Amino acid sequence: MKKLALLMVIAASVFAVISCDEYEDGKPSSSVLDRFENMYPGAWDVEWEREGIYWEVSFDTGSYPNQTEHTAWFKSDGTWVRTETDLHVSAVPDAIKGFLQNSEYASALLEDNEVDYIQTPDGNYYQFELIYNGARVKVNVTEDGKISLAGLDLW
């Protein structure tokens, strides 16, 4: 009986540690936490970090092993700023890939098989990291096909 009780205590302790949020730089305000929990009620593996004036939270949704990784940013008053979702290129809609293939970046190579889906209050877009004319470029493609250069990194 003592062994069973000990095992139950150990199991409960392990579960408590695994299910807890992690706070590297203190704990966000209740308005930030409430906003996050309302937006992502099924989030798990939640890790908070202070990044300048923002609270950055990394978390997963879905179930293991097919979970999706996200990172979201909030202002201290709970205002949501943006969310980045890591996607495999196969999860990007064909229309979005088609916009890119019919642009000046058609000959570019995808740096890896990952694409970021970025949601903001002003609109959503897919961000591709490409190798184009000897440079690493980040190219944004909106859901309605607008393409813009987001960044450039010369070698």
N, C-alpha and C positions, 0 to 999 in steps of 0.2 A: 504494500500500500504506500509506503514511503517513497519507493522508486517511482510509482505512478504520479504521486503528487509532485515529486521533483521534476519529472519529465514534463508535466503540465506547466510548471513555473518556467522552465527553460523555454518551452515552445511559446508561451505567452510573451516572454521577454524578447525572443527572436522576432516574433511577429510585430511587436511594438517598435522595435528598432527599424525593421524593414519598411513599415507603413508610415513612419514619421516623415514629415517634411524636413529638409535640411536647410539651415539658415547659416550662410557663411559670414554675412556682414550684419548681423542683427536680424530683427524680424520686421517685415513690412507692416504698415498701419493696417487697421481693420478694414478701411475702405479699399485698400489694394487687395487684401486677401479676399474680401467679399466679392469684389469685381471679378477676380480670377476664378473663384469657385462658381460664380454664376455663369461665366463664359465657358468653363471647362469642368463640368461636374464629375466627369469620369477620369480625371487626370490622376496619374500615379507616378511614382519615382520623381517627385517634385523637389527641385533644388532652387533656392533663392539666392541671389547675389546682388549687391549694390553696384551699379555701373554708372558712375557720375551722378546725374540727377535722376536716373531711372532705377527702378527695380526690375531686374532681369530674372525670369523664371524659366528653367528648363524642365520639361515634363514629357511624359509619354501618354498616348491614348491608345485605345484598342487593347487587345490581349496578346500576351507573349505567345509565340515568337513573331507575330505579325504586327507588333506595335508600331506606331508612328511617332517620331521624335519631333518636338516643337520647342521653340523658344519665343517667349513673349516679353514685351516691355511695357511697364506701367509708370506713370508719374506718381509721386508721393500722395497725391489726392485721390488716386484710384482711376485716373484717366488712362484708358488703354491707348497705347501708341502704335504697336504693330505686333504681328505674330509671324514667325517664319516656321514653315513646315518642311522637313526634309522629305523629298520624294525621289523614288527611283525614276529614271527617265521614262520607263515603260508606263508609269502612272500619269504622265502628262498627256492631256487630251491631244488627239491627232490634229485638231484645228490649230492649236498653239504651236505644235511642231511644224505644221504647214506654213504658218506665218513666218517662222524663222527660216524655213527652207526656201521661201520665196523672197528673201531679203538679201541685202548685200552680204550677210553672214552665212549664206548658203554653203560656201566652201570651208567654213570654219569647222574645227574639230571640237567635240565636247571634251572638256578636260577630264571629267570622270562621269560616271553614270548617275550622278546626283544632281537634282535641280531643287532650288528653293521656291516654294510657293509662299508669297509674301502678301499678307492681308494688312491693310491700313484703313483708318477711317475715310481716307480719300480715294480708295480703290485697291484692287488686288492685281497682282502680276506674278509671272513666273520669272525667276532669275537664273539664267544659264551662264556657267563659267566656260568660256570658249578659248581656243587657241586660234588667233586670227592674225594673219600677216606677221608672224613672229612675236606676237604679244599675247599676254593673257588678258582677256576682256570679260567684263560682266555685262551681259545684255539682258534688259528687261523686256518682256513681252506681255502686254495687257491682254485681258480676256477678249477685247474687241480688236486685237491685232496691231496695236500701236507698239512700235519697237524703239527702244532708246538705249544708248550706251550708258551704263551705270558706273563703269570704272575701267581703268587701263593700267596694266602692269608690264612695262617693257623689260625684256631680259637683257 
